[in-house]
Amino acid sequence: MRPDPQTSPRPESSPLPYGRQSVDEADVAAVVECLRADRLTQGPQVERFEAALCEASGAKHAVAVASGTAALHLASLATGVKPGDVGVTSAITFVASANCIAYCGGTPHFADVDPRTGLIDVASLSEAVDRLAASGTPPKALVPVDFAGQPADLPGVRAVAERVGAAVIADGAHSLGAAYRLPDGTLRRAGEGALADATCFSFHPVKPVTTGEGGAVVTNDEGLAEAVRELRTHGIHRDAARLTRPDEGPWYYEQAGLGYHYRVTDLQCALGRSQLRKLDAFLTRRNAVAEQYRTALEGAPFLGRLEPLTVRTETVRHGYHLFVVRLIPRDGETEEAVADRRRGLFEALHRRGVLVQVHYIPVPMQPFYGGDVSAFPGARAYYAGCVSLPIFPGLGDGEVRRVIDVLSECLDEDAAADSAESR
């Protein structure tokens, strides 16, 4: 039997990544069973996984695809984004949240974030949408991001979208299993309900559950789901009512439009179904690790120096795909100085085997998107001081303590170096 990382901890000197998959013998057995079956792809496991996703998210329809990026691309196409259109997404996200608009021939624009949460700032989004509408190009799609596992303000985003008739494509790559409360008190899971036309999940190894690589579009719109299914398989369909040559033969199919090879395999879906059975346990553990970090950050030596991202009052269950801490600026300290301290902290942690990461570089900083983040003060402030600590279901309590202790050592070294420089 393969050891359970929670009962058989890694050696104390082993590097701790910011995230990793948690695969057990049940997962291995599910894949082996699929390998011994008749179909490795386009078989029954795909539909079974999609049904399990509907149960996990509360959505009426799910379409499994090759990656979270493919899910965003197909959702954009299915909601009608085309060449010449514009879309708006968060300045703090992985580039796929913007690229999905560009893949369709559209132009992505950006809204700022609240630096305390990393989530899209609805006021900034509203300003961007109004500015684009006034210029004669109202956005066709808005792509809010459930950052770090915390759901975005979907009621606020939907209200902005309805002013200009835009679709809402929620990037839920971090948030499968998370939940939030609507203003009327109704509980909603990420992907559930009609506030988003579609929600896109990712099943990369560091995400809430994994299929190795993979993604899905979930929606309550049957027509949108059917459009995504067709687009994921080259634009091919076998709908007798739509065939131009209905009497050609039982083998016949037609390509009605340009689609893609974005299918996912039965092997991946067998793993995904097994992983989904553990989603609740995975999120419980992620929240337990987050609580240990939050408790530590409330005391010395962290208080006033490091802070976690703020949890919105609407968030009922956080997905904690990431646990992000931010350096608190000192009196009069510039963003550049904060960023220098962040780099020093990052490198010091890596030297000690705590492999923190930075999520994310503001997308407007990328050369492809102009390389200029000056219009997004919230994104700049967030990015200058952010570091993602290790968090994943297999992270043991002793390893959490190790991260906290090493983080404390690095902060003390930083303070000693500053003291020496000031003398």
N, C-alpha and C positions, 0 to 999 in steps of 0.2 A: 504493500500500500504506500502511496505517496504521502509524505508527512504533511500534516496540517500546520501552516505557518503560525497559527496562534498557539498551538500546543508544542510545536517544535521550532523555537525561534532560531533565526539566523545567527551566526557567530557575531559577537559584539563588534568586530571590526568590519563586518560586511557593509558595503555602501547601501544607503537607504534611498531609493528613488522617490520622486514626488508622487508617483502613482504606478501601479502595476496590476495585472490581472490576478484574479483569485480563481484557480481552476482546481477542482477536486476529482475524485475517482468517478463520481456520478457523471460529471461532464465528459470524462474520457470514455466511459462506457457508452454514453449516448452517441458519441462520434463513431466509436467502433461498431456499434449496432448499425449505424447508417452505412458505414463502409461495407458491411456484409449484406446490405439490402440490394434491391435491384437498381435503384436510382441514386445517383450522386448529385444530380442537379435537375431543376425543373420537376421535382417530384413532390411527394406528399408533405415532406417536412416544412416546406416553405409556407403552405397554407396553415399548417398547424402552428407554426411560429407566429404568423400574422394574427391568428385567432388569440394566441396567448398575449400578444401585444395589445390587442383591443381590451382584453380583460385587465391587463396591468395599467393601461392608461385611461380607460373609460371611453375611448373613441369608438365610433361605430365601424370604421374601416381602417385597415392598415395594409400598406404595401411595402414589403421588404425589398431593399435594393443593395447595390454593391458597396455603398459608403454613405456617411452622413453628408458628404459633399454632393454625391449623386442625388440624395434625397432633396437637398436644397435646390439643385438645378432643376430637377423634374417638377418640384412644387412650383417653382417660378414659371416654368413653361406652362404647366397645367392651369395656373391662375391667369395666364394671358400675357405675361411679360414678353415683349418682342423688340426687334431693333428699333431704336429711337426712343424707347420708353426710359423712364428713370425710376429708381428705387432708393429707399433710405434705410440704412442700418446703423448699428452702434459703432462708434469710433474705437471702442475696446472690444475686440473679438478676434477669433481666428479669421484669416483672410477669406475663407470659404463663404462667410456670411455676406460678403460683398461680391465675391467672384460669381456667385450664382446669378446675379443680375447681369454681370458682364458676359457670362456664357450665352445669355439669351440675346445678346446684341444691345443690351441696355446700358445705362450709365449709373453706377452706384454713387450716392451721396451719403453724407454721414451726419449723425446727430451726436451731441456730446453725452457724457455720462455723469452720473453723480459719483464723485471720487470716493465717497464713503462706502458705496455698495458695488461699484463697477457696472451697475445697470444703466440702461438707456434713460436719459433725462427726458421725460415726456414734454416739458416746456421747450427744450431744445429741439426735440422732434417736431413739435407743433410749429416752431419758427421756421425750420427747414422746409416743412411741407407747404406752409403759407408762401414762403419765398419762391419755391419752385412753381406753385400754382399761379402766382402773380406773374411769373415769367412765361406762362403759357404751357408749362410742362408739369402738370400735377402728377405726383408719383403713382405708378401703377401698383407698386407693392411696398409694404413696410416690413422689415425683418428685425423684430426685437429679439434680443438674446437673453436666455435664462442663464446669467453668468454665474459660474462656480457652483451651479446647482440650485440657485435661488431664482424662482420665477420672476419674470419682468412684470411691470405694471400693465397687464393686458387690458384691463378696462380702460385705462388712460390711452393706450395705444389704439384700441378699437375706436374710441371716440374721435381721435384725430383722423384715422383712416376713413371713417364714414363721411367726414366733411368733403373729401375729394374722391370718394368711391374707390379707394385703394384696397387691395387684398392684404391680409395680415398673414405672413408666413413666419411662425414662431420657430426660432432656432433653439430647439430643446436638447441639443447635443449633451448638455451637462445635467439635465433635470428629470430624466425618467424616474418616476416614483415620488417626486416632490409634489407638494400640495400647497394651496393658498386659499384664502377666504375672500369672497367677493364682498363689496360694500353691504349687500343685504344679508350677509352671514352665510351664504351658500359655500360649501366646500368644493373646490375643484382640484383635480389632479392635472399635472402637466400633460397636455394633449387632449383633455376632456372639454366638452362644451363647444360653443360656437364663437368664442371671442377671437380665435384664430381660425382662418380658413383651412390652414394646414399647420401641423407641427412636425418638425423633422428631428429624428433621433439619430445618434451615432452609436455604434457598437465596437469602436476601437478598443484595444485592450485596457486602456486606463479609464474607460467610461463606466457608467453604473453597472451594466452587464456587457459581455463581449461575445462577438461571433468571430473574432480574429480581426477581420475588417467587415464592415457592413453598416447599413443604416435603414431607416424606414420613414415613410410619410404616413402620418395618421390624420384622419379627418372625419367629420360627420357628413361630408358631402359625397354622395355616391358617384355622381358624375365626375368629380375631381379625382376620386380614387380610381375610377376606370380609365381616365386619361393618363394617370401616372402609370398604371399597369401596362398600357399600350406603349407608352414612351420608353419604358424600361427594356422593351424587347423589340427594338428596331422600328417601332411604329406599326408592328404587324398585328392584325386581328383576324379572328375567324367568325365574326358576328354575321350570321346568315342574312340578317335584315339590311346589312350595309354592303355586302359583297356585290361587285359589279358583274361577276360571272357566277351566280349562285348554283348553276348546274354543272360546273366544271368537274367536280368530283369531291369525295370525302377528304382527300388530302389537301384541298385547296385553302390557301390563305392569301391575304392581300396586305401590302404595305400602303396604308392610307396617308401617312405623313412621315417625316424624318424623325426617327427615334434613335435609341442608343442601346448598346449592350451593357446595361446596368443591372443585370440579374445577380442574385445571390444564390449560393449553392445549398443543396440539402445538408451537406456536411456542416456548413456554417449555421444553418437554422436548427439543426439537431443540438449543436452546442448552445445556441441562443435560448432554445426552449428549456434546456437544463439550467442555464444561468438564471432565467426569469423566475424559476421556482425559489431561488435564493435572494431575489431582489429585496424583499423586506428585511432579511437578515443582513444583507450587505449595507443597506441604508442605516439600519440600527447601529451597526459597528462604526460606520463613517461618522454618525452623529455622536457616538461615544468618544471617538478620537477627538472630534472637534470640541467637545465639552472639556476634555482634558487640556487642550491648548487654550481655550478661552479662560479657564480657571487660572492657569499659569500666567496668562497675560495681564490678569487683574492685580498681580503683585510684583514685588521686586524680583529682578532688576528691569522688568519690562514696562511697568506702569509709566506713562508719559513718554516712552521711547518707541514702543511698537504698539500697534493696534490691529485687531482683526477687522474684516469688513463688517459693516452694520447689517443686521438681519431686520428686514422690514416687518412691521407688525402684522401685515397680511400673510406672511409666510407661516404656514402651519407645520410643514415638514420640509426641511432643507435637504437637498440632494448631496451636498458637500462633495461634489466631484473634485473641487479644489478647496484648500484652506489657505487663503491669502492673508498675509500680514503686511502692514505698511509702516515704513519709518515715519515717525511724527516729526515734522520740520521743527528745528530749533528756532528761537526768536531771531527774526531777521534773516533766516537761512533761505538761499535761493533754491529753485528747483534743480539747478545744475549741481549744487552742493549736496542736496539730498540724493540725487542720482549717483554721485561719486561715492557717498556712504553706502548706498545700496549695492554698488558694484563690489566694494570692499567686503561687505557682509556676505554677498553671494560667493565670492571667491574663498573667503575664510571657511564657510560652511562646506563647500566642496572639498577643500583640503582635508577636512575632518570626516569625509564620507557621507555627509548629509546633502544629497543631491537635489537641492531646491531648484526651482525653475521660475521664470518670469512669464506671467500670463496677463495681458499680451502686449506686444508692441502695438501702439495705436496704428490702425490700418492706414490712415492718411499719411503716416510717415513712410510707407512703402513707396519706392520710386515709381512703381506702376500707377499709384494713386496720387502722384504729385509730390510726395516727400515733404509735405508741409502740414504740421499739426498746430500751427499758431492759432487757428480759429476754434480750438477745442481745449479751453483751459481746464475743464474737469478731467479730460483724458490725460493731459500733460501732468496734472497734479497726481492723478492715480498712478500713472506709469513711473514717475520719478522714484517712488518709494516702495513699489510692490514686490513681494517675494512669495512664492507658493511653497508651503511646507509639505513634507510627505503626509499623504492621507490615502489609505486604501484598506479594504476589509481585512487583509492579512497582516496589517501592522499591529504588532503586539504592544501591550502596555509598557513593557520595558523599553521597547524601541521608541515609543512616544516620549518616555522620560529621557531617553538619550537625545532625542531631537531638542527637547526643552533645555537640557543641560548644555549641549553644544551651542545652542543659540545664545544662552546666557554668557558662556565663555567668550563668544565672538563679540557680543556687545560690550563686555568688560574690557576686552582688548582695544576695541574702538575708542572707548572712553579714556583709557590710559594713553593711547596715542594722541588723542586730542589734548589731554592735559599736558603731555610732554611738549607738544608743539606750542602751547600757549605760554610756556615758561621762557 
